[in-house]
Amino acid sequence: MEDWNSSKTIALWLSIILVIFIFLSVSIVYIIKVYLVRIHKEKAKADQLKLDYKESLIQDSILIQESERERIAADLHDSLIGKLNSIKYLFYSSEGWSKQDIQDKLEESIKLTRHISHDLCPPLIEESSLVEIIEELTYAFPETTRIKFTYSGTEYPNISKSSKLQLSRISQEILTNIFKHSQAENVDIHIHFGSQFLALYFTDNGIGYNINKKSKGLGHKNIMLRSEYLKALAIPKSSIGLGSSYLILTKKSNI
C-alpha cells in the first residue's frame, strides 16, 4: 500500500497543485486580456460612433445655416422687394393710387420685415423674457391661423441669451412646419416653468401625418440639433386626421 506521507507522493501532489494553479492563473490572465481587448474595441467603436455623430451634426448644421440663408434671401427678393416695387409702381402709375393702398402695402412690408428680422435674430433678446420672445414670434405668422399662447409657473430670471435664442429658433421651425404643412386652423403654444424642468408644448388641429413614415428634412434636423445643444428632449407626435403636437423638455439647470 502506497505511503501517502512519503516524499514522492507529497511532491507529486504539490506538482499537480502547482500545475493546476499555473493553469488557472494563465486562464484568468487570458480571460482578463480578452475582456480588456473587448472593452477597448467597444470603446473605440463608441468613440467612432460619437465622432461620426458629431461630424453628421456639423454637416447638418452647415446645411441648416445655408437653408436659412436661402430662405431669408428668398423672402427679401421675392416678397419684400416685390412689395416695395409695387409701392413704387403705385406712385408712378397713371391709373392713380389711394393713400389707403400705400398704407396697406407699407403695413405688409413692415410685417414682412419683422418676420425677416426674427429669422436673423429676435430683437432685444437679452432684455426680453422668454415669454415675450415666443409671444412676439406669433405676430410674425399669417393671421389665417389662430394662435393661442399661454404659460404657467414663474419664469426663470436668469435664462441665458443662448438658450433663449435656441428655444426661439426651435419655436420658429415648429411654427413654420405647422403653417406650411398642417392646414391647421388653431395652434396652441404653452410654456410651463416647473421647479426642475421647462416644457415648451405646441399642438395643432391640422391634417396630421404618419410620424413613422415622414421624411426627416432639414426642419426636423434643425429642431434636433438645437435641442441637442440644450440637452433637451424633442418629442413629436401625430396621427393622420388628428393633428400634431411637439414637446420640448429640458432641465432648468440646462438653460
matplotlib code that plots the C-alpha trace (Angstrom):
import matplotlib.pyplot as plt

x = [0.0, 1.3, 2.6, 0.7, 3.2, 6.2, 8.2, 7.4, 3.7, 3.8, 6.0, 3.5, 0.6, 2.5, 3.3, -0.3, -1.5, 1.2, 0.2, -3.5, -2.6, -0.5, -3.3, -5.9, -3.6, -2.9, -6.6, -7.6, -4.9, -6.1, -9.8, -8.9, -6.8, -9.7, -12.1, -9.8, -9.4, -13.1, -13.6, -11.0, -12.7, -16.2, -14.8, -13.1, -16.4, -18.3, -15.8, -16.0, -19.8, -19.6, -17.2, -19.4, -22.4, -20.6, -19.5, -23.1, -24.2, -21.7, -22.8, -26.5, -25.6, -24.0, -26.9, -29.4, -27.5, -27.4, -31.1, -31.9, -29.8, -31.6, -35.0, -34.1, -32.7, -35.9, -38.1, -36.1, -36.1, -39.5, -41.6, -40.2, -38.6, -41.7, -44.0, -41.7, -41.7, -45.5, -45.5, -43.1, -45.4, -48.4, -46.5, -45.7, -48.8, -51.0, -54.1, -53.7, -53.5, -55.1, -53.5, -55.1, -53.4, -50.0, -50.7, -51.8, -48.7, -46.4, -48.0, -47.5, -43.9, -43.3, -44.8, -42.6, -39.6, -40.4, -40.6, -37.2, -35.8, -36.9, -35.3, -32.0, -32.2, -35.1, -34.9, -33.6, -33.1, -31.0, -33.6, -36.7, -38.1, -38.6, -42.4, -42.1, -39.8, -42.1, -45.2, -43.6, -42.9, -46.6, -47.2, -45.0, -47.0, -50.2, -53.4, -55.3, -54.4, -55.5, -52.6, -53.3, -50.3, -50.2, -47.7, -47.8, -45.4, -42.9, -40.4, -36.8, -35.0, -31.6, -32.2, -29.1, -29.2, -28.0, -30.8, -33.4, -32.1, -32.2, -35.7, -36.8, -35.3, -37.0, -40.3, -39.8, -39.1, -42.1, -44.5, -43.1, -43.7, -47.3, -48.1, -46.5, -47.9, -50.6, -53.5, -54.4, -57.0, -55.8, -52.4, -51.8, -48.4, -47.8, -44.7, -44.5, -41.8, -41.6, -39.4, -36.9, -38.0, -39.1, -41.7, -42.5, -45.6, -47.1, -50.4, -52.4, -55.7, -54.3, -54.3, -51.6, -49.1, -47.7, -44.8, -43.1, -43.0, -42.5, -39.1, -36.7, -35.9, -33.8, -36.6, -36.6, -32.8, -32.7, -35.0, -33.0, -29.7, -30.8, -32.5, -29.2, -27.5, -30.0, -29.7, -33.4, -35.9, -37.7, -40.9, -43.1, -46.5, -49.0, -51.8, -53.5, -56.5, -55.9, -53.4, -49.9, -48.0, -44.4, -42.9, -39.6, -38.5, -35.3, -33.9, -33.9, -30.2, -29.5, -30.8]
y = [0.0, 3.4, 5.6, 8.9, 10.6, 9.7, 12.5, 11.2, 11.3, 14.8, 16.0, 14.6, 16.3, 19.6, 19.3, 18.7, 21.6, 23.8, 22.8, 23.5, 26.8, 27.8, 26.7, 28.7, 31.7, 31.6, 31.1, 34.1, 36.3, 35.2, 35.9, 39.3, 40.1, 39.0, 41.1, 44.2, 43.8, 43.6, 46.7, 48.6, 47.6, 48.6, 51.9, 52.5, 51.7, 54.0, 56.8, 56.4, 56.5, 59.7, 61.2, 60.2, 61.7, 64.9, 65.1, 64.4, 67.3, 69.6, 68.7, 69.2, 72.5, 73.8, 72.6, 74.2, 77.5, 77.6, 76.7, 79.6, 82.0, 80.9, 81.3, 84.8, 85.8, 84.5, 86.4, 89.6, 89.1, 87.6, 89.1, 92.3, 93.7, 92.8, 94.7, 97.7, 97.6, 97.6, 100.7, 102.3, 101.3, 102.9, 106.2, 106.3, 104.6, 106.6, 104.8, 106.7, 105.4, 106.0, 106.7, 103.5, 101.4, 102.8, 102.3, 98.7, 97.8, 99.6, 97.7, 94.4, 95.3, 96.2, 92.9, 91.0, 92.9, 92.0, 88.3, 88.5, 90.3, 87.4, 85.0, 86.8, 87.4, 88.1, 91.8, 92.8, 89.2, 89.9, 92.4, 90.4, 87.5, 84.1, 84.6, 87.9, 86.4, 83.4, 85.6, 88.1, 85.2, 84.5, 88.0, 87.4, 84.5, 84.7, 85.7, 82.9, 80.6, 81.4, 81.1, 80.8, 81.4, 80.7, 80.0, 78.7, 78.8, 81.6, 82.4, 81.7, 85.0, 84.0, 82.2, 82.7, 84.6, 81.5, 79.4, 82.0, 82.0, 78.2, 78.0, 80.8, 79.0, 75.7, 77.5, 79.2, 75.9, 74.2, 77.0, 77.2, 73.4, 73.9, 76.7, 75.0, 71.5, 71.1, 73.1, 73.8, 76.4, 76.5, 76.3, 76.3, 77.1, 76.6, 77.2, 75.6, 76.8, 73.9, 73.7, 71.4, 71.3, 73.7, 72.4, 74.1, 72.5, 73.0, 71.5, 72.0, 70.7, 70.1, 67.1, 65.3, 62.8, 59.4, 60.1, 56.8, 57.4, 61.2, 62.0, 63.7, 67.0, 69.9, 71.4, 68.3, 68.2, 71.9, 71.1, 68.1, 70.0, 72.9, 70.5, 68.7, 72.0, 72.5, 68.8, 68.7, 66.0, 66.8, 64.7, 65.0, 63.2, 63.0, 60.9, 61.2, 63.4, 64.1, 66.9, 67.1, 68.1, 68.8, 68.8, 70.3, 69.3, 70.4, 70.8, 74.2, 73.9, 73.5, 76.9]
z = [0.0, -1.0, 1.7, 1.5, 3.7, 1.5, 0.0, -3.6, -3.0, -1.4, -4.3, -6.8, -5.2, -5.0, -8.6, -9.5, -7.4, -8.9, -12.5, -11.6, -10.1, -13.1, -15.5, -13.5, -13.4, -17.1, -17.8, -15.6, -17.3, -20.7, -19.8, -18.4, -21.5, -23.8, -21.7, -21.8, -25.6, -26.0, -23.8, -25.8, -29.1, -27.7, -26.5, -29.9, -31.6, -29.3, -29.8, -33.6, -33.4, -31.4, -33.9, -36.8, -35.0, -34.3, -38.0, -39.0, -36.7, -38.2, -41.7, -40.7, -39.1, -42.3, -44.4, -42.0, -42.0, -45.8, -45.9, -43.5, -45.6, -48.8, -47.1, -45.9, -49.3, -50.9, -48.5, -49.3, -53.1, -53.7, -51.0, -49.5, -52.7, -54.6, -52.2, -52.3, -56.1, -56.1, -53.9, -56.3, -59.2, -57.5, -57.2, -60.9, -62.2, -64.5, -63.1, -59.9, -56.3, -53.0, -49.6, -48.3, -51.0, -50.0, -46.3, -46.7, -48.7, -46.3, -43.4, -45.2, -45.9, -42.2, -41.1, -43.6, -42.4, -38.8, -39.9, -41.6, -38.6, -36.3, -38.7, -38.2, -34.5, -32.1, -31.2, -27.7, -26.8, -23.7, -22.3, -23.3, -21.3, -23.0, -22.8, -24.6, -27.3, -28.0, -28.0, -30.4, -32.8, -33.1, -34.5, -37.5, -38.9, -41.0, -39.4, -41.2, -38.3, -34.8, -32.3, -28.6, -26.4, -22.7, -19.9, -16.4, -13.4, -12.7, -15.5, -14.5, -14.0, -15.5, -18.8, -20.9, -24.2, -26.0, -24.5, -25.4, -29.0, -29.3, -27.9, -30.3, -33.3, -32.3, -31.9, -35.3, -37.0, -35.4, -36.3, -39.9, -40.3, -39.0, -41.4, -44.4, -44.0, -41.4, -42.8, -39.1, -38.1, -34.5, -32.9, -29.1, -27.6, -23.9, -21.8, -18.3, -15.9, -13.4, -10.4, -12.2, -15.8, -18.6, -21.1, -24.4, -25.9, -29.4, -30.6, -33.8, -35.2, -38.7, -41.0, -39.1, -40.7, -40.2, -37.9, -38.8, -42.5, -42.6, -44.1, -41.8, -43.6, -42.6, -40.4, -38.2, -38.1, -37.1, -34.1, -33.1, -33.4, -31.3, -28.8, -28.5, -27.7, -24.8, -23.7, -24.3, -25.3, -28.6, -28.8, -31.9, -32.0, -34.8, -36.4, -39.7, -39.3, -35.6, -35.7, -34.3, -31.2, -30.3, -26.8, -25.9, -22.4, -20.7, -17.2, -15.7, -15.0, -18.7, -19.7]

ax = plt.figure().add_subplot(projection="3d")
ax.plot(x, y, z, "-o")
ax.set_aspect("equal")
plt.show()
